[in-house]
Amino acid sequence: MAEDEVHALWGCVQVSEGWASPFAEVRRKYQNLESMSDLVNIIKESGNNLELFAMTAWLIWLRRNKNLIEDDMEKIKGFPKDCTVPFREKLIVAAVFSPKDLHLSSAERKLAQA
């Protein structure tokens, strides 16, 4: 299968742990989607937390890119819902400070500078 953004973020077996509860049932029902907008609409209609979905997708994409850049084969793990506040704060901080002022891993620095 060609790796498009829907496959990389949603359909790939390697990211299944990242989409653990509360998205497991939605992921099981909707494996073959055409676009990210279809996926976002399904998440909204299912009543799931859209902010948690966006954060999960961002973390999976970040880890994917880290793996591509650093050839790191670390598995993506699920994470608790209470990560949304630190994530929101990190976005706010990222908009105020330059990437070199933040405490980022080398992969995150490369992506922030891209």
Backbone as a ProteinNet text record, in pm:
[ID]
protein_1_A
[PRIMARY]
MAEDEVHALWGCVQVSEGWASPFAEVRRKYQNLESMSDLVNIIKESGNNLELFAMTAWLIWLRRNKNLIEDDMEKIKGFPKDCTVPFREKLIVAAVFSPKDLHLSSAERKLAQA
[TERTIARY]
84.2	0	88.9	52.9	126.4	104.9	210.7	197	153	25.3	-25.7	-49.5	-96.3	-112.6	-216.9	-321.9	-424.8	-367.2	-291.3	-229.6	-128.4	-41.9	64	7	-102.9	-159.6	-267.6	-336.3	-456	-455.9	-421.4	-438.2	-322.8	-204.1	-85	-92.7	-58.8	-61.7	32.5	141.8	241.1	191	83.4	31.8	-90.9	-128.6	-251.1	-248.4	-133	-125.8	-145.8	-104.8	-123.8	-270.1	-352.7	-496	-578.2	-516.1	-591.1	-703.4	-780.2	-895.9	-871.2	-961.5	-1100.1	-1124.7	-1020.2	-1036.7	-1035.9	-1015.3	-1000.5	-1123.2	-1242.5	-1363.7	-1383.2	-1359.9	-1373.1	-1269.9	-1147.3	-1041.7	-1076.8	-1133.5	-1173.2	-1281	-1377	-1487.8	-1446.6	-1352.9	-1318.8	-1170.5	-1132.2	-992.9	-958.4	-1049.6	-1020.6	-1084.3	-1017.5	-1068.5	-992.9	-1058.6	-999.3	-915.2	-953.7	-884.6	-885.9	-797.2	-793.4	-921.2	-980.6	-1104.6	-1215.9	-1219.3	-1316.2	-1292.4	-1166.4	-1131.8	-1172.9	-1143.7	-1180.7	-1332.2	-1405.5	-1552.1	-1604.9	-1547.2	-1590.2	-1562.1	-1446.2	-1412.2	-1511.3	-1542.6	-1640.2	-1776.4	-1823	-1955.3	-1963.3	-1851.2	-1851.8	-1855.5	-1837.6	-1842.6	-1711.6	-1604.3	-1473	-1414.6	-1320.6	-1253.6	-1164.1	-1200.3	-1125.8	-986.1	-972.6	-841.1	-747.9	-798.9	-719.3	-682.9	-776.1	-746.7	-633.8	-641.8	-538.7	-403.2	-401.5	-276.2	-218.6	-302.8	-257.5	-200.4	-272.1	-225.2	-91.9	-78.7	46.6	162.1	137.9	243.6	283.4	185	215.6	296.3	255.8	328.3	470.8	484.3	616.3	704.5	650.3	726.7	762.9	670	697.6	814.6	811.3	918.7	1049.4	1040.5	1160.7	1221.6	1136.2	1185.6	1251	1192.1	1250.5	1382.6	1388.9	1509.1	1620.4	1590.4	1692.3	1696.1	1612.4	1603.5	1578.6	1494.7	1459.8	1338.2	1345.4	1236.5	1150.7	1149.1	1071.2	922.2	852	708.7	631.3	523	434.1	343.5	337.5	254.5	135.8	30.2	-84	-45.1	-122.3	-94.7	-226.9	-224.3	-349.2	-409.7	-536.9	-610.5	-557.7	-501.3	-458.5	-334.9	-287.5	-175	-218.8	-349	-395	-353.6	-348.9	-309.6	-162.4	-68.4	71.5	92.1	17.1	28.2	-13.1	-124.5	-172.6	-70.8	-15.9	85.5	209.5	249	367.7	343.2	222.9	191.9	198.7	146.9	151.3	295.7	374.6	515.5	588.1	558.4	625	596	479.2	445.6	517.6	559.4	622.1	774.3	831.2	976.1	1024	1148.6	1205.8	1238.3	1245.2	1271.7	1401.2	1503.5	1628.5	1617.3	1513.7	1491.9	1416.6	1354.3	1275.6	1363.8	1323.6	1396	1339.3	1388.6	1338.7	1444.6	1397	1490.4	1548.4	1652.2	1714.8	1616.4	1531	1431.6	1329.5	1283.7	1186.5	1248.6	1377.2	1445.3	1452.2	1487	1495	1360.1	1254	1119.9	1074.2	1107.4	1067.1	1137.9	1258.5	1334.8	1302.9	1233	1202.1	1100.4
-118.8	0	125.4	221.8	348.7	422.7	489.2	561.4	704	729.4	866	905.7	1028.1	1074.2	995.4	947.8	871	737.4	673.5	546.3	568	668.5	692.8	726.4	799.3	842.3	749.9	677.2	606.2	458	424.8	288	194	245.8	163.6	83.8	-44.2	-130.9	-78.8	-18.7	28	141.9	208.2	318.7	279	152.1	109.4	137	119.8	148.1	296	382.7	526.1	566.3	486	516.9	433.9	389.5	314.4	402.3	348.7	418.5	569.7	652.9	629.6	611.6	599	594.8	454	351.1	214.3	168.6	195.2	148.9	220.4	350.2	426.9	377.9	353.6	305.7	168.8	81.9	-51.4	-42.9	47.4	61.3	128.7	223.1	305.8	292.8	181.3	158.6	217.8	212	252.1	386.3	492.6	627.1	689.8	781.9	846.8	969.6	1040.7	1167	1196.6	1288.2	1332.1	1405.9	1478.2	1549	1448.9	1334.2	1229.5	1180.2	1160	1112.3	1212.5	1339.6	1442.6	1448.4	1440.4	1441.3	1321.3	1205	1085.1	1100.4	1154.6	1175.4	1272.7	1381.6	1479.2	1414.4	1340.3	1277.5	1170.9	1106.2	1000.1	1055.9	1188.5	1250.1	1242.8	1199.9	1194.5	1334.1	1347.4	1473.6	1509.5	1613.8	1653.8	1704.6	1770	1818.1	1700.6	1597.3	1478.1	1408.2	1403.8	1345.7	1421.8	1555.1	1636.2	1615.8	1610.5	1589.6	1451.7	1349.9	1214.1	1207.6	1266	1266.8	1339.8	1452.5	1528.3	1447	1378.8	1298.5	1179.6	1115.8	1004.7	1055.5	1168.9	1226.5	1266.4	1325.6	1363.4	1240.2	1134.5	1010.9	946.9	950.7	896.7	970	1102	1181.3	1160	1145.8	1117.3	985.1	886.5	757.5	770.8	851.3	870.6	945.8	1046	1129	1055.9	996.6	935.5	783.6	725.6	580	516	580.1	534.1	443	321.7	225.3	213.3	319.2	320.3	307	224.7	207.9	325.9	357	463	403	467.5	419.4	512.9	459.1	543.2	635.7	736	830.9	881.2	929.8	968.2	1097.2	1111.1	1229.3	1358.8	1353.1	1476.5	1537.8	1479.4	1537.5	1659.2	1681.6	1791.2	1927.5	1945.5	2075.7	2104.7	2012.4	2041	2059.8	1986.3	2002.3	2142.2	2190.4	2324.5	2429.1	2408.8	2502.2	2500.6	2383.6	2373.9	2448.7	2440.4	2514.1	2664.4	2707.8	2850.5	2895.5	2818.3	2852.1	2852.6	2753.8	2745	2867.3	2926.9	3045.9	3169.5	3167.5	3283.2	3276.6	3157.9	3141.5	3075.6	3098.5	3030.2	2886.5	2793.8	2652.8	2631	2714.7	2691.8	2728.9	2805.1	2838.1	2728.5	2635.9	2528.9	2408.2	2324.5	2200.8	2090.2	2082	1985.2	1878.8	1759.7	1656.2	1697.6	1629	1666.4	1652.6	1550.2	1533.2	1646.3	1684.2	1793.3	1924.1	1946.8	2068	2070.3	1956.6	1949.8	1979	1923.2	1946	2089.4	2146	2285.3	2383.2	2349.8	2438.5	2417.7	2309.6	2277.2	2374
0	0	0	-80	-83.7	48	92.3	219.2	192.9	211	208.9	354	374.6	512	589.2	522.6	592.6	637.8	550	589.1	702	687.4	786.3	923.5	928.6	1057	1111.9	1025.3	1069.4	1034.8	911.9	865.8	894.4	914.8	933.4	1063.5	1056.3	1173.6	1282.2	1244.4	1341.1	1429.4	1392	1474	1555.7	1552.2	1620.5	1770.4	1835.9	1979.4	2009.4	1918.8	1937.8	1937.3	1870	1861.9	1959	2066.7	2167.8	2220.3	2309.5	2364.7	2372.5	2333.5	2296.7	2146.3	2065.2	1919.9	1861	1942.9	1892.9	1814.2	1866.7	1798.9	1665.2	1663	1538.1	1437.3	1482.8	1393.5	1336.9	1420.1	1374.2	1266.3	1283.2	1187.9	1056.9	1065.3	949	915.2	855.7	818.3	681.7	588.6	450.7	417.1	457	431.9	315.3	247.8	131.4	165.5	271.9	299.9	449.6	486.7	626.7	663.9	570.9	603.6	634.8	564.6	598.1	741.1	775	908.1	1016.1	994.7	1092.1	1108.6	998.6	1006.1	1084.2	1063	1135.3	1284.8	1317.9	1459.3	1522.9	1452.4	1505.7	1525.4	1422.8	1429.6	1538.2	1568	1668.7	1811.1	1824.3	1956.1	2032.2	1965.4	2030.6	2043.6	2133.2	2160.4	2041.6	1968.7	1849	1884.6	1999.2	2042.2	2071.7	2137.2	2164.1	2033.6	1939.1	1807.9	1738.7	1739.1	1673.1	1739.5	1871.8	1942.7	1912.1	1909.8	1879.6	1738.9	1643.1	1504.7	1493.5	1562.3	1558.5	1615.1	1728.4	1790.3	1703.4	1639.8	1549.2	1430.5	1374.3	1260.3	1301.6	1418.9	1469.6	1486.2	1546.9	1567.6	1433.5	1338.5	1205.1	1141.4	1148.1	1089.1	1165	1294.9	1373.3	1327.4	1305.9	1258	1121.3	1035	902.5	910.1	996.1	1005.9	1080.2	1192.3	1276.8	1267.9	1184.6	1172	1307.8	1385.8	1519.3	1507.7	1558.6	1544.7	1672.2	1751.6	1874.8	1843.2	1919.9	1898	1953.4	1887.6	1935.3	2042.2	2153.5	2263.9	2283.3	2338.2	2373.6	2487.8	2509.2	2615.8	2671.5	2795.8	2862.1	2807.4	2832	2787	2846.7	2966.3	3031.8	2966.2	2857.2	2781.9	2699.8	2687	2601.6	2654.7	2785.1	2840.1	2812.6	2844.4	2810.2	2660.2	2579.3	2434.5	2392.8	2444.9	2411.5	2456.9	2577.6	2627.6	2540.6	2492.6	2406.2	2275.2	2221.9	2099.4	2123.4	2237.2	2270.7	2285.4	2356.7	2375.5	2241.6	2155.2	2024.8	1939.5	1957.5	1879.5	1932.3	2057.8	2120.6	2112.3	2130.5	2131.6	2003.4	1967.9	1851.9	1891	1793.2	1824.3	1902.7	1881.7	1953.7	2101.9	2140.9	2281.5	2356.1	2282.5	2343.5	2370.6	2461.7	2492.1	2404.3	2280.7	2184.2	2157.5	2120.1	2077.3	1942.7	1898.6	1771.2	1655.1	1658.4	1551.1	1553.7	1674.6	1685.7	1638	1669.6	1621.7	1469.6	1409.2	1263.2	1200.1	1258.5	1204.9	1226.5	1340.8	1368.8	1277.7	1235.2	1148.1	1001.2	968.5	828.1	771.4
[MASK]
++++++++++++++++++++++++++++++++++++++++++++++++++++++++++++++++++++++++++++++++++++++++++++++++++++++++++++++++++

